[in-house]
Amino acid sequence: MKQKLFSEFKSSSDQEVWSQIKRDLNGLNLNSTLCWESLDGITTQPFYERYNNHSKRIINSFPKQWNTAHTIDIELDIKSLVHSCKILLKLDVAVVFICLKNEKISFKNLFEALKPFKIKIYLVFHFIPKRKLLKDVESNFLNQNNRFLLFDPIINLAKTGNWIIDQKTDMEHWNQLIHKSKLSTSIYVDARIHQNAGATIPQQLAYGMSQAVDYITQIESSSFDEVEILFHLAVGSNYFFEIAKIQALKTVFSQVLSIYNFRITFKIIAEPSKRNMTLQDYNNNMLRTTTALMAAILGGADFINNLAYDSIINPPNNFGDRIAQNQLLILKNESYFDQVTNPIEGSYYIEKLTEEFAELSLKHFQYLEADNGFFNALLHGKIQKEIQDSADNEQLLFDSGDLVLVGTNKYKDPEEPKTVATVHSQKKIKVGIVKPIIEKRLAEKIESS
């Protein structure tokens, strides 16, 4: 005979729950006391029921296994790169993103140095290689498993305000990488800048999807059997909202892809946002990044890439990188975040958030597409204005103390010495083709005073 574990607990009807809430409020207004509206346009409720998610249009999609990742910026120092890869192997890192920032690098030496490492490596271009260099890439790419190329010229334009060379050259290089059968190149959509600059969640999703469609349009007429898209997202510390953000992207973009006549798959790289990081009491950044990592995992990201807790203060260093990887190791090997399939199933709150984010982002995506897409809106300054307006609203909440960053605008340690950063981000706005989207941390203003 099966034991009924919860038979001693009396169930309550929805009406009884609401009646009890009103009694507990003792005359206070329910909406103003227990409900709040986020900058994303979402109004939360005190509790959620099954019927709140009546349509069940969301897709609960999770990878069989999420992979730990790490990003390495490289100029010319290949020896340092090899040293870093050896350390990452010991830390059980599965995926490495190598950001290439100097066209003088020897691809022949680079590939030779990376040959012993069997981990998956993505080479992210931040320059246009000359024809000879590209031939070196091709020749050295052959017989190299787990080596992939990534290039996102549109986001480079959004960040800097200018093309690397010019629109024709940048897009021709993108097309060349995508169409080369010898090269393994995914469509790369680096959407991190939107969150880091202050965009709302529906905006982040709409911009990323619209940019992906801009790229797909470039290849639709070609003879592709299958195309893979990699979305690179920044994850904030609003835990449940960020879980729902990733699920909403999967839900809406799966619908978008159904209109194409060739197979398109997509994966998500997620990493913590820099927007909520602080200089003062900066050890709190470890808590912020851990919260973001948990949300990314529970949301169903494929690759989880952490940021060092001191990344806004110090140049890349072994100690910060080791802490960052240990956070992932603890989540995987001690907290068993890799052992549960579909962990958010049955959470009516997250499912409702996912559905609302899906609806809002789809609406904004359709608006962008009716106006010729993300790229066109970027050229006309519409994206920049929307993000700036959202960032200003969020900044007001932080400045007033309604949005709290512990150790900075609340619960300060009066004995804590002022932290001085040894790295300085370059934020001088130059006149270019478009106004650049500028990443900005919420605490910058108060830290500089």
ZIVEN-V867641 format. One record per residue. N is the residue number from 1. RES is the residue in one letter. PHI is phi in degrees with one decimal (* if undefined). PSI is psi as a letter, one per 30 degrees, with the letter a starting at -180 (NA if undefined). OMEGA is omega in degrees with one decimal (none if undefined). Layout:
# ZIVEN-V867641
n,res,phi,psi,omega
N,RES,PHI,PSI,OMEGA
N,RES,PHI,PSI,OMEGA
This chain:
# ZIVEN-V867641
n,res,phi,psi,omega
1,M,*,k,-178.9
2,K,-74.7,k,179.5
3,Q,-84.1,k,178.0
4,K,-90.7,j,-170.5
5,L,-65.6,e,-172.0
6,F,-111.7,g,-177.3
7,S,-65.4,f,-178.7
8,E,-77.1,f,179.6
9,F,-93.1,k,-179.6
10,K,-77.8,k,177.8
11,S,-77.9,l,-179.5
12,S,-121.8,k,175.8
13,S,-76.7,l,178.6
14,D,-58.1,e,-178.8
15,Q,-64.5,e,179.0
16,E,-66.4,e,179.0
17,V,-64.1,e,-179.4
18,W,-64.1,e,179.1
19,S,-64.0,e,179.8
20,Q,-67.2,e,178.1
21,I,-60.5,e,-179.4
22,K,-64.9,e,178.2
23,R,-65.3,e,-179.8
24,D,-65.4,f,179.9
25,L,-72.3,f,174.5
26,N,53.6,h,175.1
27,G,95.0,f,177.7
28,L,-69.1,l,179.8
29,N,-71.4,k,-176.1
30,L,-62.8,e,-175.2
31,N,-64.0,e,-177.2
32,S,-76.0,f,-177.3
33,T,-90.9,e,-172.3
34,L,-110.7,f,179.6
35,C,-105.9,k,176.7
36,W,-142.9,k,-178.5
37,E,-105.9,k,-179.8
38,S,-83.7,l,176.3
39,L,-66.6,f,178.9
40,D,-81.2,f,-178.6
41,G,89.7,g,-179.4
42,I,-106.0,k,174.6
43,T,-103.4,j,-179.7
44,T,-84.7,l,-179.5
45,Q,-117.2,l,-179.0
46,P,-68.2,f,173.5
47,F,-154.5,l,-176.2
48,Y,-125.5,k,-179.1
49,E,-120.4,l,-178.3
50,R,-58.1,e,-175.0
51,Y,-69.3,f,177.8
52,N,-60.5,f,-178.7
53,N,-109.3,h,-169.7
54,H,-63.4,e,-172.9
55,S,-82.7,f,178.1
56,K,49.3,h,-179.9
57,R,-89.7,f,-174.1
58,I,-78.2,l,179.2
59,I,-108.5,j,173.9
60,N,-87.3,j,-174.3
61,S,-117.8,k,-179.0
62,F,-137.4,k,176.1
63,P,-69.0,l,176.2
64,K,-62.0,e,-179.3
65,Q,-154.1,k,173.5
66,W,-85.8,k,-175.3
67,N,-113.9,k,173.6
68,T,-75.0,k,-176.4
69,A,-134.3,l,177.7
70,H,-148.3,k,-179.7
71,T,-110.3,k,177.7
72,I,-125.7,k,173.1
73,D,-87.6,k,-178.1
74,I,-132.5,k,173.3
75,E,-97.5,d,-179.9
76,L,-129.8,f,-171.7
77,D,-80.6,i,-178.2
78,I,-72.6,e,179.3
79,K,-61.6,e,178.1
80,S,-64.2,e,178.1
81,L,-62.6,e,179.5
82,V,-60.5,e,178.2
83,H,-59.7,e,179.8
84,S,-63.4,e,-179.5
85,C,-64.0,e,177.8
86,K,-62.9,e,178.6
87,I,-64.9,e,-178.1
88,L,-64.4,e,177.0
89,L,-61.6,e,179.3
90,K,-65.9,f,-178.6
91,L,-92.4,g,174.6
92,D,64.9,h,175.6
93,V,-77.8,k,-174.9
94,A,-94.5,f,-174.3
95,V,-135.0,k,177.4
96,V,-124.2,k,174.0
97,F,-104.3,j,-179.2
98,I,-105.3,j,-179.2
99,C,-87.2,j,-178.5
100,L,-91.4,j,-172.5
101,K,-121.2,g,-178.5
102,N,-135.3,j,-175.9
103,E,-71.9,f,179.1
104,K,-84.1,f,-178.6
105,I,-65.5,k,177.5
106,S,-89.1,j,179.7
107,F,-66.8,e,177.9
108,K,-61.0,e,178.4
109,N,-67.1,e,-179.6
110,L,-62.4,e,-178.3
111,F,-67.2,e,177.7
112,E,-64.9,e,-179.7
113,A,-68.4,e,-177.3
114,L,-85.4,f,-174.0
115,K,-55.6,e,-178.2
116,P,-69.3,f,-174.6
117,F,-91.3,k,-176.8
118,K,-90.3,f,180.0
119,I,-71.7,l,179.2
120,K,-73.6,k,-177.1
121,I,-125.6,k,174.3
122,Y,-107.4,k,176.5
123,L,-96.8,j,-176.2
124,V,-102.7,j,-178.3
125,F,-80.4,k,171.7
126,H,-120.8,g,176.5
127,F,-153.0,l,176.8
128,I,-98.2,j,-179.3
129,P,-70.3,k,176.5
130,K,-67.9,l,-173.8
131,R,-56.3,e,179.9
132,K,-64.3,e,178.4
133,L,-62.9,e,180.0
134,L,-64.6,e,176.2
135,K,-65.8,e,175.6
136,D,-62.1,e,177.9
137,V,-61.2,e,-178.8
138,E,-59.5,e,-175.9
139,S,-65.4,e,-179.1
140,N,-85.8,f,179.6
141,F,-76.1,f,-178.1
142,L,-61.1,k,178.7
143,N,63.4,g,176.7
144,Q,-106.3,j,177.7
145,N,-81.0,l,176.3
146,N,60.5,h,175.2
147,R,-123.7,k,-174.6
148,F,-137.6,l,179.5
149,L,-112.1,k,177.6
150,L,-135.0,k,179.4
151,F,-156.2,k,-178.8
152,D,-130.0,i,-176.8
153,P,-67.2,e,-177.7
154,I,-67.5,e,179.0
155,I,-71.3,e,173.8
156,N,-60.7,e,175.5
157,L,-63.2,e,-179.0
158,A,-64.0,e,-177.8
159,K,-75.8,e,-171.6
160,T,-103.5,f,-175.8
161,G,87.6,f,-178.7
162,N,-137.8,l,169.8
163,W,-71.4,l,175.9
164,I,-63.9,e,173.5
165,I,-120.6,d,172.7
166,D,-161.0,l,-174.2
167,Q,-57.9,e,-177.2
168,K,-61.1,e,-177.3
169,T,-67.6,e,-178.5
170,D,-62.0,e,-177.6
171,M,-72.9,e,175.1
172,E,-64.5,e,177.5
173,H,-64.5,e,176.8
174,W,-58.6,e,179.2
175,N,-61.1,e,-179.5
176,Q,-62.9,e,179.0
177,L,-65.7,e,-177.2
178,I,-66.9,e,-172.4
179,H,-89.8,f,179.8
180,K,-70.3,j,-178.0
181,S,-67.8,f,-179.1
182,K,-78.7,f,-175.9
183,L,-106.4,k,176.4
184,S,-95.0,j,-174.8
185,T,-125.9,k,174.7
186,S,-91.9,l,169.9
187,I,-74.5,j,-173.4
188,Y,-105.8,k,178.4
189,V,-116.5,j,-177.7
190,D,-88.5,i,-174.4
191,A,-93.4,g,-177.0
192,R,-61.9,e,-173.3
193,I,-60.0,e,-176.4
194,H,-65.9,e,178.3
195,Q,-68.0,e,-178.7
196,N,-66.2,f,179.1
197,A,-95.1,f,175.2
198,G,112.7,g,178.6
199,A,-69.2,l,174.2
200,T,-73.5,l,-179.5
201,I,-62.9,e,176.7
202,P,-58.6,e,176.9
203,Q,-65.1,e,179.6
204,Q,-55.2,e,-178.1
205,L,-67.2,e,-178.7
206,A,-63.7,e,-179.9
207,Y,-63.2,e,-179.1
208,G,-62.9,e,-179.4
209,M,-67.0,e,-179.2
210,S,-66.0,e,177.4
211,Q,-65.7,e,177.3
212,A,-60.4,e,178.3
213,V,-65.6,e,175.4
214,D,-56.9,e,179.6
215,Y,-71.8,e,-179.6
216,I,-58.9,e,179.4
217,T,-59.6,e,-179.9
218,Q,-68.6,f,-174.5
219,I,-116.1,g,-171.5
220,E,-58.9,e,-176.2
221,S,-81.8,f,-178.5
222,S,-86.4,l,-173.9
223,S,-91.0,i,177.1
224,F,-100.6,k,173.2
225,D,-86.1,e,-178.4
226,E,-152.6,k,178.6
227,V,-130.7,k,175.8
228,E,-111.5,k,177.5
229,I,-113.9,k,175.1
230,L,-113.2,j,173.3
231,F,-92.1,k,177.6
232,H,-109.9,j,-173.5
233,L,-110.1,k,168.8
234,A,-100.1,k,-174.3
235,V,-115.2,k,179.4
236,G,-83.4,a,-174.7
237,S,-102.9,g,174.0
238,N,-80.0,i,-162.5
239,Y,-47.4,d,-174.7
240,F,-68.4,e,178.1
241,F,-63.5,e,-177.6
242,E,-72.6,e,172.7
243,I,-59.2,e,-178.7
244,A,-65.5,e,-179.9
245,K,-59.3,e,-178.1
246,I,-66.5,e,178.0
247,Q,-65.7,e,178.5
248,A,-66.1,e,176.9
249,L,-60.0,e,179.9
250,K,-63.8,e,-178.5
251,T,-64.5,e,-174.3
252,V,-73.9,e,-175.0
253,F,-69.1,f,174.1
254,S,-62.1,e,176.5
255,Q,-68.1,e,-179.6
256,V,-61.2,e,-174.8
257,L,-70.3,f,-177.0
258,S,-65.5,f,-177.9
259,I,-84.9,f,-176.2
260,Y,-91.9,l,-174.8
261,N,-97.6,g,171.3
262,F,-135.6,l,-173.1
263,R,-73.6,k,177.0
264,I,-127.6,k,174.5
265,T,-111.8,l,177.3
266,F,-145.0,k,177.1
267,K,-129.7,l,-175.3
268,I,-124.6,k,169.6
269,I,-99.8,k,-179.1
270,A,-126.0,k,176.0
271,E,-146.0,l,-179.1
272,P,-62.4,k,176.3
273,S,-75.3,l,172.9
274,K,-92.2,f,-171.1
275,R,-62.5,e,-177.9
276,N,-98.8,g,177.5
277,M,-78.8,l,-176.5
278,T,-133.4,l,173.9
279,L,-79.7,e,-177.0
280,Q,-79.7,k,-177.5
281,D,51.4,h,-168.5
282,Y,-70.7,f,173.6
283,N,-63.1,f,174.8
284,N,-62.0,f,177.7
285,N,-59.7,f,177.5
286,M,-64.4,e,177.9
287,L,-68.2,e,-179.5
288,R,-64.4,e,-179.1
289,T,-69.4,e,178.4
290,T,-64.6,e,176.4
291,T,-59.4,e,179.5
292,A,-64.5,e,179.0
293,L,-62.6,e,179.0
294,M,-62.0,e,179.0
295,A,-63.8,e,179.8
296,A,-63.8,e,179.6
297,I,-66.7,e,-178.5
298,L,-68.1,f,176.9
299,G,-78.3,f,175.5
300,G,102.7,g,176.6
301,A,-68.3,l,-178.3
302,D,-85.1,e,179.8
303,F,-121.6,k,179.9
304,I,-112.0,j,-176.5
305,N,-114.0,j,-177.4
306,N,-91.0,l,172.6
307,L,-111.6,k,177.1
308,A,-64.4,k,-176.8
309,Y,-62.7,f,180.0
310,D,-107.0,g,-173.6
311,S,-65.9,f,178.9
312,I,-90.6,f,-175.5
313,I,-111.0,e,-174.6
314,N,-118.1,l,171.5
315,P,-62.9,l,177.7
316,P,-52.1,k,-178.1
317,N,-145.6,l,-175.0
318,N,-61.0,e,-177.5
319,F,-65.8,e,179.6
320,G,-61.6,e,179.3
321,D,-65.4,e,-179.4
322,R,-65.2,e,177.0
323,I,-60.6,e,-178.6
324,A,-60.0,e,-179.8
325,Q,-72.6,e,177.6
326,N,-64.1,e,176.1
327,Q,-59.2,e,179.6
328,L,-69.1,e,179.5
329,L,-62.5,e,179.2
330,I,-65.4,e,179.4
331,L,-63.3,e,-176.6
332,K,-83.2,e,-169.8
333,N,-96.4,f,-180.0
334,E,-113.2,e,178.0
335,S,-97.7,f,175.1
336,Y,58.3,h,178.0
337,F,-72.8,f,177.4
338,D,-101.9,g,-173.9
339,Q,-104.0,f,-174.7
340,V,-114.3,k,176.5
341,T,-97.5,k,178.0
342,N,53.5,i,-174.6
343,P,-69.7,f,-176.8
344,I,-95.7,g,178.9
345,E,-58.7,k,179.1
346,G,92.7,f,174.9
347,S,-87.2,j,-175.1
348,Y,-62.2,e,179.9
349,Y,-63.5,e,-178.7
350,I,-66.5,e,179.4
351,E,-64.0,e,178.7
352,K,-68.4,e,175.9
353,L,-58.9,e,-179.4
354,T,-60.1,e,-179.2
355,E,-64.4,e,-179.5
356,E,-68.4,e,177.1
357,F,-64.1,e,178.6
358,A,-61.8,e,-179.0
359,E,-66.2,e,-178.1
360,L,-67.2,e,-178.9
361,S,-69.9,e,177.8
362,L,-64.5,e,178.5
363,K,-61.6,e,-179.8
364,H,-71.7,e,175.6
365,F,-61.5,e,179.2
366,Q,-63.5,e,176.5
367,Y,-63.0,e,179.1
368,L,-64.8,e,-178.3
369,E,-66.9,e,176.5
370,A,-66.9,f,179.2
371,D,-106.5,g,176.0
372,N,72.5,g,166.6
373,G,91.7,l,-176.1
374,F,-60.6,e,-175.4
375,F,-60.0,e,179.6
376,N,-65.7,e,178.8
377,A,-65.0,e,177.4
378,L,-66.0,e,-179.9
379,L,-61.5,e,-178.3
380,H,-94.5,g,174.7
381,G,79.0,g,-176.6
382,K,-72.3,e,178.8
383,I,-62.4,e,-178.2
384,Q,-59.3,e,-178.3
385,K,-68.0,e,179.6
386,E,-61.2,e,-179.6
387,I,-65.8,e,-179.9
388,Q,-62.4,e,178.7
389,D,-62.4,e,179.5
390,S,-65.9,e,179.7
391,A,-63.6,e,179.0
392,D,-62.7,e,178.9
393,N,-64.6,e,178.7
394,E,-68.0,e,179.7
395,Q,-64.0,e,177.4
396,L,-61.2,e,178.0
397,L,-64.1,e,179.2
398,F,-68.0,e,-178.4
399,D,-63.3,e,-179.6
400,S,-82.7,f,-179.2
401,G,91.0,f,177.8
402,D,-71.0,e,174.4
403,L,-106.3,j,-168.8
404,V,-104.0,k,165.3
405,L,-118.1,j,-173.7
406,V,-58.8,k,179.1
407,G,89.4,f,-178.2
408,T,-119.3,d,176.7
409,N,-109.7,g,173.9
410,K,-161.3,k,-179.8
411,Y,56.5,h,178.5
412,K,-72.9,k,173.5
413,D,-94.7,j,-175.8
414,P,-64.6,f,-179.4
415,E,-93.4,f,-179.5
416,E,-72.5,k,177.9
417,P,-68.3,l,-178.8
418,K,-68.3,k,-179.4
419,T,-81.5,k,177.4
420,V,-113.1,k,-178.6
421,A,-73.3,k,175.6
422,T,-95.9,f,173.3
423,V,-120.5,k,-179.0
424,H,-127.2,k,179.0
425,S,-74.1,k,-179.0
426,Q,-86.1,j,-176.0
427,K,-126.3,g,176.8
428,K,-71.4,k,-178.3
429,I,-82.2,j,178.7
430,K,-100.2,l,176.2
431,V,-70.7,k,-179.2
432,G,-141.0,a,179.6
433,I,-67.1,e,177.6
434,V,-132.9,l,172.8
435,K,-73.3,k,-177.0
436,P,-70.7,l,172.2
437,I,-84.8,k,-174.0
438,I,-103.4,k,173.6
439,E,-71.4,k,-179.2
440,K,-149.0,k,176.0
441,R,-79.4,k,-178.5
442,L,-61.9,e,-172.1
443,A,-86.3,f,-173.5
444,E,-59.2,e,-176.8
445,K,-64.1,e,-178.2
446,I,-72.0,f,179.7
447,E,-71.9,f,-177.6
448,S,-85.6,f,-177.7
449,S,-83.8,NA,none
